[in-house]
Structure formats: structure tokens, C-alpha cells
Amino acid sequence: MFKRWIKVLSLLAVLSLLSAACGSSDSDSTDSGSSTASASASSDDEPAAEEDAAEEDAAEEDAAEGEATEETAPPPQPKHGGTIVIATTQVGANVNHGVNSGIGIAQPSSKIFASLTHLDSNWEPQPYLAESWEVSDDSLTITFHLVKGATFHDGYSITSADVKFSIEVIQANHPFTGMWGPLESIDTPDKHTVVLHLATPHPALWIATSDVMMPIMPKHIMDDGTPINEMKGHPNNGAGAIGSGPFRLTEYENTRKIVLERYEDFFIPDRPYLDSIIYVIVPDEDATMLGLESGEYDSGGYASVINAEKVSKNPDLVAIPDLLGGVGSLNHLQFNMANSIMSDLRVRQAIAYTIDREYVINTLHQGQTMELLGGIHPSSPFYNENVERYDVDLDKARSLLAEAGYADGLDLRINYIPGPNEQQRNVAEYISLALAEVGVNVEVVQAADLPSWAGIFFGGPDAWHMTMNAYFNWGDPVIGVQRAYVCANIRPGVFVNNSAYCNEKVDELLYAAAAEPDVAKRKALYDEFQVITAIELPFYGINALPIFGANQLYVRNQPDGAWGPLSGFENVWLDK
């Protein structure tokens, strides 16, 4: 994972040197005055070059020794047809990740809507709806050239006007406000050319234009008089979705099942391979595991380390140890600083001094998760471990509570998200027991489902005190971290600045880091941000955890790019 981060950072820091966005580095070329990238959409069907070379060497050695060699069996070839059934516990508000965030939305959305680019496993941008692009020497002008002949699922052509409209919708509605912060204007000189003008360099640009961040929406449908900043409620986000991707939406039962079917006129020839994708929403991980073991489901994801160990020993399943490495899951205790009790730093610090993070990781999680001290994933080169740790100190916790006026005790609530018990319920219950040691009575509140849990954020200052939460870095702090801390993102919603934390110095650091192309300078800015927020505690970091996955043996070409199964699935096929 660390190597992935280094590669993406190096790439994004030198946008002006970008070339050959698709294909091998051997084909890199640079034009004077700009950097250019182009190639046709690629497939992952080819065997690894190293494997081919090894096979050739072995054959040559056998021939030299006069030994008979057996013909190597050709690799299996992609097949058209079939349905893949995917189990998921994630329920999204809709299927358009341009107006909302979350894995439950991104899973179907990335199949229904195409993006400008794909991100490969090295975090390098690959052509998708944009077949090529140029970046100016100052990295402030990016010109995208769209694939000709691409259509929406209703047959209308996809044009530069749709791309411009889609970016404007994302800017106005998506909780990741930093994602398009540097954008000043968009030009569309013709139907197949989009020119972005930036105020500052944008290190996370290629993430912002990729699979789970930039759905291309139909302007001719969505631009129907609905105000641009009210697109969250548009019917095209849900059952009425008309997309641009390899699969079209045919059935939408948000809490039960989502069915996608092959779009016959998809702009990549001969793709997708699958006839259909069915997402089955299951109540918990146990249901996922039972379905995988029985063959009812072809694929599924989970966060439980117990289930990960179980799958690794099952010869009938392919274990995926880090299904969403690019997303970077952070498990933490979040404080509602809009609440009069939780707004007191002494209360938040007292709670932090009570929690034994090592117990959570080593006992509750069996040593399978990583320590988390702040808001950036530990595998990121921007992570700063030299911050306030709040090692257990019950006497200090009691003293702080007394200073805050709660020497005689305090009643609080802690909510948690339905999910793996070891990550949510067990941690919440442990925190409740730990806080009882310092006179804090904590009611543990289970939400019925994800939407129910999310509803607490709309209930005002007294709707919640603390909640277990798991948010994601989404590849770069500009995308996934900034939105949770900046003052401008304090608003009703999910995965925005729900803590109501506001510090002008933190804003200054985050905005500066968002526009800084130099990795070392970005590191210094993010280091200072983490020092400040570790003291002020809008969140108490607990652990970073991998999201595991499993497939049946016959599932081929599961995307290995930065977003994993949150990619388009146009190259996935079934070998059965």
C-alpha cells in the first residue's frame, strides 16, 4: 500500500511531466509546451510478462537438453455471458456517486456511469471516456479529448457539455468539497473537447476524474430546471438513472436488490463481458459468508478479521486481503462538538485518556488492524505518528472531568453503525465499560441500518454525543480528509464535517496542502494539521482496517486498480 501511495504522489506532483497515460512506460513521449497522454482502453486479460518470460526460458532449457517438453496450456480466454451475484451489507442513498459518497453508492454507480479516466493498480490514470489529454507546463490547464461515438443508455450522445455539467453537479453537491476546489472554469470548444482551468495545481486531479469520483451524467435529462445545488433529490439518481457506463440499471430495490444489465452499445468494443450484475443487500457479514460458502453469491466483501482467516483456509474461494486499499478505512470515535457537553475539550480529552487503543487492536481485533492516531491513513506518507497519543491515564481523565464540572458523573450516548461486531458494537461496548471507570455512564445505541445511523447527523446538536464512525481517505487527503475538518463543510449530511469542528489554522493548512505539488512540503503541512487535530480531538482515532473480499474461483479479472470492485467491471468475466 505504501508503494502505491508513493507512486500516486510522484505522479500527481509532476502533472506537467505526465505522458502516456495508458500503456507501458516504454512508450512515454512528451510534447514541447505540454504533456500528452493517450491510448485505447485496455484489458487485464493478458498474462503477466514475467510469467511469459519464465515459461520461454524453461522451454529453451529443455530444448537444449534434448528433452521433450509438454505444451503449456493456454490461459483461459474471456467469455461473454453470465450473471455475477455480489453480496453487500452497504446500502446507499441512491446510485449516483456524483451527489453522495459511500461504498453502497459507489458499487453500482461505477458500473452505471463512466468516468473520464480509470486508475490502474499503480494509481496511474488510464483512458476511459477521455481517450487522451494534455497538461500545460504550469499544470493549470488540462485538455481532455473524449471518445467519439459514446452514448448514454437512452441512445443520446455523450458530449463535452455533459462532462461540464457533471463536474458542476459534483462541485455543488458532493461532500468532498476539496475535490474540485481549484477549478476556476470549464471550456467546451467542441463536442469532444473539455478544457479545465485551475487556479492552483491540483495534486488529486487524477483521482477526482476517476472511477468512483466522476460519474458522467446526462445533461439532457438532469438539467430540467432543478437547481444545480439540489441535484441530490433528482430522480435520475435512483430508479430512473440513465447512465454512461458498461451496465444499465434495470431493477432498484435499495434495501434488497439492485440489478444491472449489459449495455449493448457501450463505447468500448466487445465490452462488457457479463450479461448482468446483481447486488444483493444482506443484513450482515454472516449472511455474506454463508452465501459465499454455499455458492449462492459469487463475490462479497467484509471487514471481520475472523472471516478473513476463515476464507483464507477455504480452497473453494479466492481471498482478497485488501479489497479497497485505495479507499483506506479509518475507524474512530467521533465527537459532536455542536453539543454543549462535547464542545468542552476537557470532556473529549478525558474520554481519550480512558480508552486503551492497544486493547482494542490486540484483543478485540486479534492484532489484525493498525493503530490510528489521526485523520490520515497510517500507510500514507502523509501520516504523522508524532502526535498526542492519550495513553490511558484514569486519574487525568477524572481530573479533566472535574475541571469541566462533571466530578459527580456524566450521562452520554454512543451510537454505532451496523456492521462487523468487532469493529462497531464490541468497540462501542468496550468504550462504555472503560468510561464507567471514571464516572461516565454511556448508553450504547445501535442503529437499525446505515440510513438510520446517518439520520442522527440531521437531528441537531442534541441528537448525538459520540458515534463510532468509519470514514475513508479516498486515495488522497484532499479527497477524503479535508471534507471532514474544514469549516465550510459544516452542514447537514453524511461524511461531511459532522463534528462541527472549525479551526481557521487547520483550514489554512488543509487548503495549502491541497494546492501544493511538492510532496515534502505537503507532508509538512499535513504533519502540522495532524498535531493540532490530535490535541483538539474532533475524532479519537482507534484503528485502520483492511476491507477483505472473496470471490468464487470462476470469477475472472476482478479489477485490481486503485478502486478495486468500485471500478466499472467491463473486463470481468465468468469461467464456467
Secondary structure, DSSP 8 states (H G I E B T S, - for coil): -HHHHHHHHHHHHTGGG---SSS-GGG--EETTEEEEE-----S-S--HHHHHHHHHHHHHHHHTT----------------EEEEEE----S-S-TTT--SHHHHHHHHHHS--SEEE-TTS-EEESSEEEEEEETTS-EEEEEE-TT-B-TTS-B--HHHHHHHHHHHHHH-S-GGGGTTEEEEEEEETTEEEEEESS--TTHHHHTSTTT-----HHHH-SS--GGGGGG-GGGTTT---SSSEEEEEEETTTEEEEEE-TT-SSTT----SEEEEEE-SSHHHHHHHHHHTS-SEEEE--HHHHHHHHT-TTEEEETTTTTTT-EEEEEEE-TTSTTTT-HHHHHHHHTT--HHHIIIIISTT-SEE--SSS-TTSTT----S------HHHHHHHHHHTT-TT-EEEEEEE-SS-TTTTHHHHHHHHHHHHTTTEEEEEEE-SSHHHHHGGGGS-TTS-SEEEEEEE-TTSHHHHTGGGT-GGG-SSSSSSSTT----HHHHHHHHHHHT---HHHHHHHHHHHHHHHHHH-SEEEEEEE--EEEEETTEE----STTGGGS--TT-EE--
